[in-house]
Amino acid sequence: MTAAAATTLIALVDRMAARLDAAALAYGHGTTNAYDEAAWLVLWKLGLALDALDAHADDRIPPAQVAAVETLIAERIATRRPAAYLTGEAWLQGVPFFVDERVIVPRSLIAEPLADGTLDAWLSDRTRQVLDLCTGNGSLAVLAALAWPEVQVLATDLSADALAVASRNVERHGLAQRITLAQGDGYAAASGRYDLILCNPPYVNRESMRQLPPEYLAEPALALDGNRAGGSDGMDFIRELIRQTPAHLNPGGLLVLEIGHERAHFEAAFPELDAIWLPTSAGDDQVLLLQAETLS
C-alpha cells in the first residue's frame, strides 16, 4: 500500500500523529500534543468539523485527499509554523477566530475566567465600559462582548496589522456596534475611565525569548517580548501599565492582567501590589486581578 492509498480517517490521524511526534515539534497554539494537532490538521484539510473524528473514524479517505493531508503535515514539519497559521483559524473557549502571521495565535488564559463566570463575581451591575489593551486578533474583546451583552468594549493595539485582523473577527461575530478598535501604545488610544481593563501584554523575559522554539518565533515578537525598553525581566510594558492604570479605572474598577510564567518577576517588580490570583487550567499564578482601590 502506498502512502497515499485509501485509508480510514482514524488510521490517517494515527499515522500523521506519528510523523509529527517524530519531528519533535513544539505545541501550545491550540493543542498540546502531536495527536491532537494531527487530528486538527487532518479534519480541517478534509473539511470536517473539529469534533467529527469519532463520527467519521471509519470513513475511507480517497488517495487524493490522503496526499493533500500528507502535504499539509509535511509543511507543518518543514516550516515549524503554528497549525493555526496553516489553517487560518484558531479557537478560544469554543469561539472561532481568524488568524495569520500578523498576530499571535490567541491562547490568553484570561479567556477562562472571562468565559466561565469567575470574573462576574467581581463585576457590578454598573459595569459598562471595558478596555482590552494589546487586543491582538481581538479575541478577548469578542469574548467580553459575548459574555456581557450590556457592555461596550474598546480594543487597542500598537500594531495596525493586528487591528486589521481584529476587525475581521469583530465583523465575523457581528459585534461592530459594541466593539471599537483603536491604534495606540498602551493607554495612548484609551482616553477616559473604564470599569474593567483586560490586558494580555508582552511579558516574556529576555532569557526565555532566547529559548523560544521556532513555532513561537513565527509570531510577532512585538506581542511577546516584554523587554523593549531595555529590561530583561519581561516587565517593561507592565511597569508603565501599572503606573498609568489608576487614571483609567472607575471607582470599583478592575485590571485583569496575564503574566504567564513570570510571577516571580512580577512580584519582584511590584512587591507592594495586593494581587488576587485567578485559577486557570495552567495554574493559579498566571492571571491576576488588581482592584482600583489597591492601585491608587
C-alpha positions in Angstrom: 0.0 0.0 0.0 1.4 3.4 -1.0 1.5 6.3 1.5 -1.4 8.0 -0.5 -3.6 4.9 -0.7 -7.1 5.0 0.6 -7.2 4.6 4.4 -9.6 5.2 7.2 -9.8 8.6 8.9 -8.6 7.3 12.3 -5.7 5.4 10.7 -4.7 8.6 8.8 -4.8 10.6 12.0 -2.7 8.0 13.8 -0.1 8.0 11.0 0.1 11.8 10.9 0.4 12.0 14.6 3.4 9.6 14.5 5.0 11.8 11.9 4.5 15.0 14.0 5.7 13.2 17.1 8.9 12.0 15.4 9.6 15.6 14.2 9.8 16.8 17.8 7.8 19.9 17.2 6.6 22.5 19.8 2.9 22.9 20.6 0.8 25.3 22.6 -1.0 27.2 19.8 -4.4 25.4 20.2 -3.1 21.9 21.0 -0.6 20.5 23.5 0.4 17.3 21.7 1.1 15.6 18.4 -2.1 13.6 18.3 -4.5 16.5 18.9 -2.6 18.6 16.3 -2.7 15.8 13.8 -6.5 15.4 14.3 -7.0 19.2 13.9 -5.0 19.4 10.7 -6.5 16.2 9.2 -10.0 17.2 9.9 -9.5 20.7 8.7 -7.9 19.6 5.5 -10.8 17.2 4.8 -13.4 19.9 5.5 -14.8 18.1 8.6 -15.8 19.7 11.9 -13.1 19.5 14.6 -15.4 17.3 16.8 -16.1 14.9 14.0 -13.3 12.4 14.5 -15.4 9.8 16.3 -18.3 10.0 14.0 -16.2 9.6 10.9 -13.4 7.4 12.3 -14.0 4.5 9.9 -14.7 6.6 6.8 -12.4 5.7 3.9 -10.3 8.6 2.7 -9.6 8.7 -1.0 -5.9 8.7 -2.1 -6.0 12.3 -3.4 -7.2 13.6 0.0 -4.7 11.4 1.8 -2.0 13.0 -0.3 -3.3 16.5 0.4 -3.2 15.8 4.2 0.3 14.5 3.9 1.4 17.6 2.1 -0.1 19.8 4.9 1.6 17.7 7.6 4.9 18.0 5.7 4.5 21.8 5.6 3.9 21.9 9.4 7.1 19.9 10.0 9.3 21.8 7.4 8.2 25.3 8.3 7.5 24.9 12.1 4.7 27.4 11.6 1.9 27.0 14.1 -1.0 25.0 12.8 -3.3 28.0 13.2 -1.3 29.9 10.6 -1.7 26.9 8.2 -5.5 26.8 8.7 -6.1 30.5 9.2 -8.3 29.8 12.2 -7.9 29.3 16.0 -10.5 28.6 18.7 -10.6 30.1 22.1 -13.3 29.0 24.6 -15.2 27.3 21.7 -15.3 30.5 19.7 -13.5 30.6 16.2 -11.2 33.4 15.2 -9.4 34.3 12.0 -5.6 34.4 12.5 -2.5 34.9 10.4 1.2 35.9 11.0 0.2 39.5 11.8 -1.0 38.3 15.3 0.0 35.8 17.9 -2.3 32.8 18.0 -5.0 33.5 20.6 -4.5 31.5 23.8 -4.9 34.0 26.6 -5.7 32.4 29.9 -7.8 35.5 30.7 -10.4 33.9 28.4 -11.1 31.2 31.0 -12.3 33.4 34.0 -14.0 35.6 31.5 -16.0 32.8 29.9 -16.6 30.6 32.9 -18.2 33.3 35.0 -15.3 33.7 37.5 -15.0 37.4 36.7 -18.7 38.0 37.1 -18.4 37.9 40.9 -16.0 40.9 40.7 -18.2 43.0 38.5 -21.1 45.1 39.5 -24.4 45.9 37.7 -22.8 49.2 36.7 -20.1 47.6 34.6 -20.5 49.1 31.2 -17.1 50.2 29.8 -14.5 47.5 29.1 -11.0 48.1 27.7 -9.0 45.4 26.0 -5.4 46.5 25.8 -3.0 44.7 23.5 -6.0 43.1 21.8 -4.1 41.3 19.0 -6.7 39.5 16.9 -9.5 40.8 19.1 -10.4 37.5 20.8 -10.7 38.8 24.3 -12.7 41.8 23.2 -15.1 39.5 21.3 -15.4 37.1 24.3 -16.1 40.0 26.6 -18.8 41.4 24.4 -20.3 37.9 24.1 -20.2 37.3 27.8 -21.7 40.7 28.8 -24.2 42.0 26.2 -24.6 45.2 28.1 -21.0 46.4 27.8 -19.2 48.5 25.3 -15.6 47.4 24.5 -12.7 49.5 23.3 -9.9 47.2 21.9 -6.5 48.8 21.3 -3.2 47.6 20.0 0.1 49.2 18.9 0.1 47.2 15.7 -2.1 48.4 12.8 -1.6 44.9 11.3 -3.1 43.3 14.4 -6.0 45.6 14.3 -6.7 44.7 10.7 -7.1 41.1 11.9 -9.1 42.1 14.9 -11.5 44.0 12.6 -12.2 40.8 10.7 -13.1 39.0 13.9 -15.3 41.8 15.2 -17.2 41.7 11.9 -17.3 37.9 11.9 -19.1 37.8 15.2 -21.4 40.8 14.4 -20.1 43.0 17.1 -19.1 46.2 15.2 -21.7 48.1 17.1 -20.3 47.2 20.5 -16.5 46.9 19.9 -14.4 49.9 18.9 -10.9 49.4 17.6 -8.1 52.0 18.1 -4.4 52.1 17.5 -2.0 53.2 20.2 0.7 52.2 22.6 -0.7 51.2 25.9 -3.2 53.8 27.1 -2.4 56.2 24.3 -5.6 55.3 22.4 -7.8 54.9 25.5 -8.9 58.2 26.9 -11.4 58.2 29.8 -12.0 55.6 32.5 -13.2 52.0 32.5 -14.9 49.6 34.7 -12.8 46.6 33.6 -9.5 46.5 31.8 -8.2 43.3 30.3 -4.6 43.0 29.2 -2.5 40.2 27.8 0.6 42.2 27.2 4.1 41.3 26.0 5.7 39.8 29.1 8.3 37.2 28.1 11.6 37.8 29.8 14.8 38.2 27.8 16.3 34.7 28.6 13.0 33.0 27.7 12.8 34.9 24.5 16.2 33.5 23.5 14.9 30.0 24.2 11.7 30.1 22.2 11.1 27.3 19.7 10.5 28.2 16.0 6.7 28.0 16.4 6.8 30.9 18.8 9.4 32.8 16.9 7.0 32.7 13.9 4.7 35.0 15.9 5.2 38.8 16.1 7.9 39.5 18.6 6.2 42.8 19.5 3.4 40.8 21.1 5.7 38.5 23.1 8.9 40.4 24.1 8.5 42.2 27.4 11.9 43.9 27.2 11.5 46.5 24.6 12.6 49.3 26.9 15.9 47.6 27.6 14.9 45.5 30.6 15.4 41.8 31.0 12.6 40.6 33.3 9.8 41.0 30.8 8.1 43.7 32.8 8.9 46.8 30.7 5.4 47.3 29.3 3.7 46.2 32.6 5.6 48.8 34.6 4.2 51.6 32.6 0.8 49.9 32.6 0.7 49.7 36.4 1.8 53.3 36.7 -0.9 54.6 34.4 -3.8 52.3 35.3 -5.2 54.3 38.3 -6.0 57.2 35.9 -8.0 54.9 33.7 -10.2 52.9 36.2 -13.5 54.0 37.6 -14.1 53.6 41.3 -14.5 49.8 41.9 -12.9 49.1 38.6 -10.6 46.1 37.9 -7.5 45.3 36.0 -7.2 41.7 34.9 -3.6 41.0 33.7 -1.9 37.9 32.3 1.8 37.4 33.1 2.2 33.8 32.1 5.2 32.1 33.8 6.6 35.5 35.0 5.1 35.6 38.5 8.5 35.7 40.2 9.5 38.7 38.0 6.1 40.4 38.5 6.3 40.1 42.3 9.9 41.3 42.3 8.9 44.3 40.3 5.7 45.1 42.2 6.2 43.8 45.8 3.7 46.4 47.2 0.7 45.3 45.0 -2.1 43.3 46.5 -2.7 41.0 43.6 -5.6 38.4 43.6 -4.5 35.4 41.6 -7.3 33.7 39.5 -7.4 30.0 38.9 -6.8 28.8 35.3 -6.1 25.5 33.6 -2.4 26.4 33.7 -2.4 27.1 37.4 -3.2 29.8 39.9 -0.2 32.0 39.2 -0.6 33.3 35.6 -3.6 35.6 35.6 -4.1 38.3 38.3 -6.7 40.8 39.3 -6.0 44.2 40.7 -8.7 46.5 42.2 -8.7 50.2 41.6 -8.6 50.9 45.3 -5.3 49.0 45.7 -3.7 50.8 42.8 -4.4 54.3 43.9 
